[in-house]
Amino acid sequence: MTRFEEIGIDRQKASHSVSEANRNFDHSCTLCCTTGKRILCDRCGIFHAHDNVLGVLATARRTNRRR
């Protein structure tokens, strides 16, 4: 895993909302494409962290609605 991915994953983990996670993910993807990182999307740690964070936020939202 590259340092770039580590930073992107940390930003995903620090996201407090779906919109923030999406914004951070879009920023990471843009940087990856424009700076020539050449990380395959299906092997990108940021992509998988984003997917996990969205799942956690969705679960938290459902849990809060039940209370």
C-alpha positions in Angstrom: 0.0 0.0 0.0 1.3 3.4 -0.9 1.5 6.4 1.4 -1.1 8.1 -0.9 -3.5 5.3 -0.1 -2.7 5.4 3.7 -3.6 9.1 3.7 -6.8 8.5 1.7 -7.9 5.7 4.0 -7.3 7.9 7.1 -9.4 10.6 5.5 -12.2 8.1 4.9 -12.0 6.9 8.5 -12.3 10.5 9.7 -15.5 11.1 7.7 -18.5 12.0 9.8 -21.1 11.8 7.1 -21.8 10.2 3.7 -21.3 13.5 1.9 -18.0 14.0 3.6 -16.9 10.5 2.7 -18.0 11.0 -0.9 -16.2 14.3 -1.1 -13.0 12.9 0.3 -13.2 9.9 -2.1 -13.8 12.1 -5.1 -10.7 14.2 -4.1 -8.5 11.1 -3.8 -9.7 9.8 -7.1 -9.0 13.1 -8.8 -5.6 13.3 -7.3 -4.8 9.7 -8.3 -5.8 10.3 -11.9 -4.2 13.7 -12.3 -0.9 12.9 -10.7 -0.5 9.6 -12.5 -0.5 7.2 -9.5 -1.8 4.4 -11.7 -3.5 2.5 -8.9 -6.1 0.1 -10.2 -9.5 1.1 -8.8 -10.5 -2.5 -7.8 -7.2 -2.8 -5.9 -7.2 0.6 -4.3 -7.3 0.7 -0.5 -9.2 4.0 -0.5 -12.0 2.4 -2.6 -12.4 -0.4 -0.1 -12.2 1.9 2.9 -14.8 4.2 1.3 -17.1 1.2 0.8 -16.6 0.2 4.5 -17.2 3.7 5.8 -20.4 4.0 3.8 -21.6 0.7 5.3 -20.8 1.9 8.9 -22.5 5.2 8.4 -25.6 3.6 6.9 -25.8 1.2 9.9 -25.3 4.1 12.3 -28.1 6.0 10.6 -30.5 3.0 10.8 -29.6 2.5 14.4 -30.3 6.1 15.3 -33.7 6.1 13.6 -34.8 3.1 15.7 -34.2 5.0 19.0 
